[in-house]
Amino acid sequence: MGMRVCFHEAAMTRKEAGRPSALFYQLGCLITLIGFTSCSNRITAPRMSSPVQVTSQNQPVSAPSQLEPGMNQSDLAVEAVVSNACVEAWRKELSGDEAGAVKQLKELDKKYPRVSTVRFMLGQVMEHSGKKQEAIKYYREAVLQSDFDSMHVFKLAETLRTTGNADGAIPYYRKLVKGAPEFTDGKLGLAKALLAVDPKSPEALGILRQIVKDEPKNKEALAALAGKH
């Protein structure tokens, strides 16, 4: 889908089984930094709330000034530590130091093995370095750790589809679209995966027509429909 402006608003506080498991500050920083990741303007996902405004690329968002409901000071401290380390690692990757980025993230993963965003960032580094199969491994691990995180699910689905595994991507797109029905990139991805499996897929064509109805200037949906006529 190419580079786009990342989320203008991102829902950061996620709850699973009654307890917060999101890294609010961490993802606020990372979403601004991952400029190459294709994202729509807004994502709404299950168990997600508290939209955060995102500033220009490569400028981290400030940490929240108050604790979210149910969070304690140690949660917030972990968020800040992990966030800063991930941002550092990503900057290493952008400067061409893949080995340094991977080393830093793997050390972080050993220290905070339950934080799924570290695996997600390893996937981002691998993908940015052109190692998509390795990226899939880390994205899959991130999803297994945090299967309600829409960003993790989206990147896994996209990478599966763009490496020729449309069949494998479809269940993840369906999960994403079910939880975030207004996420246009998720719907586009599902339509593309369905068309890769069946070029005449009625479901895919229906999805594309609905996108064009909702967003008449959506170039990707228009192009996909034009290719079917």
Buried (B, 14 or more C-beta within 10 A) or exposed (E): BEEBEBBEBBBBBBBBEEEBBBBBBBBBBBBBBBBBBBBBBBBBBBBBBBBBEBEEBEEBBEBBEEEBEEBEEEBBEBBBBBBBBBBBBBBBBBEEBBEBBBEBBEEBBEEBEEBBBBBBBBBBBBBBBEBBEBBBBBBBBBBEBBBBBBBBBBBBBBBBBBBEBBEBBBEBBBBBBEBBEBBBBBBBBBBBBBBBEEEEBEEBBEBBEEBBEEBEEBEBBBEBBEEEE
